[in-house]
């Protein structure tokens, strides 16, 4: 049974770096694609970036300058780092699995990260 579980800090100060980790069980990271998606308050889902088999990454152009995603195959986890956060980065952050055509088949339940002083 494939399960994804996000873990995050809950609260981050403005200008700091937000880091959220997705713990994957029931499958391995390879050879799948793994994305981070967020939902801002009152808005739709926003795709942030993905890591694919072999460690290649791709980011949403609007977030590329602040986003990095890394994977740890030994721990079966992948992590999102978002730098220089502002209150506008307050959102529920989700991790999800998909294939090359971005058809998502497994999602985590999401973790709320608030940016506030």
C-alpha positions in Angstrom: 0.0 0.0 0.0 1.6 3.2 -1.1 1.4 6.0 1.4 2.8 9.6 1.4 3.2 11.6 4.5 4.3 15.2 4.6 6.1 16.6 7.6 6.8 20.3 8.1 7.5 23.0 10.7 4.0 24.4 11.0 5.3 28.0 11.4 8.1 29.8 9.6 9.3 33.3 10.0 9.3 35.7 7.1 12.6 35.7 5.0 13.5 32.2 6.4 13.6 28.9 4.4 10.6 26.6 4.5 11.4 22.9 4.4 8.9 20.1 4.0 9.7 16.4 3.7 7.6 13.7 2.1 8.0 10.3 3.6 7.1 7.5 1.1 6.2 4.0 2.0 5.0 1.0 0.0 7.1 1.9 -3.0 10.5 3.3 -3.9 11.3 6.7 -5.3 12.6 5.2 -8.5 11.4 5.1 -11.3 8.5 7.4 -10.5 8.0 11.2 -10.6 7.3 13.0 -7.3 5.9 16.5 -7.1 5.2 19.2 -4.6 1.9 21.0 -4.9 0.5 23.7 -2.7 -2.9 25.3 -2.1 -2.9 28.9 -1.0 -5.8 30.0 1.2 -9.0 30.3 -0.9 -7.1 29.4 -4.1 -6.6 26.4 -6.3 -3.7 24.0 -6.4 -0.3 25.3 -7.5 2.3 22.9 -8.9 5.8 23.8 -7.5 8.2 21.3 -8.9 9.1 17.6 -9.4 11.9 15.2 -8.9 12.2 12.3 -11.2 14.2 9.1 -11.4 17.9 9.8 -11.4 17.5 13.0 -9.4 16.6 15.3 -12.2 14.4 18.2 -11.1 12.0 20.6 -12.8 10.4 23.7 -11.2 7.5 26.0 -11.9 9.0 29.1 -13.6 7.3 31.4 -11.1 9.0 29.7 -8.1 12.2 28.4 -9.7 14.5 31.1 -8.1 13.4 30.2 -4.6 12.7 26.4 -4.9 14.8 23.3 -4.6 13.8 19.7 -4.3 16.0 16.8 -3.3 15.5 13.1 -2.9 17.1 10.6 -0.5 16.6 7.1 -1.9 18.1 5.5 1.3 15.4 7.0 3.4 12.7 7.0 0.7 12.0 10.7 1.2 12.1 13.8 -0.8 12.2 17.4 0.5 11.1 20.8 -0.7 13.0 23.9 0.3 11.5 27.3 -0.4 13.7 30.3 0.4 12.9 33.9 1.4 9.3 33.1 2.3 6.7 35.7 2.9 3.2 35.4 4.4 2.0 34.8 0.8 3.7 31.4 1.0 1.3 30.3 3.7 -0.4 27.2 2.3 -1.1 23.5 2.6 1.8 21.7 1.0 1.1 18.3 -0.6 3.4 15.7 -2.1 2.2 13.4 -4.8 3.3 10.6 -7.1 2.8 10.6 -10.9 4.1 9.5 -14.2 5.6 11.4 -17.1 2.3 12.8 -18.1 1.6 14.1 -14.6 -1.4 11.8 -13.9 -1.3 11.8 -10.2 -2.1 8.4 -8.5 -1.1 9.0 -4.9 -1.2 12.0 -2.6 -0.2 12.9 0.9 -2.8 14.5 3.2 -1.0 17.8 3.2 0.7 19.8 5.8 -0.2 23.4 6.7 2.8 25.8 6.8 2.1 29.3 8.0 4.6 32.2 7.4 4.2 34.8 10.1 6.2 36.9 12.5 
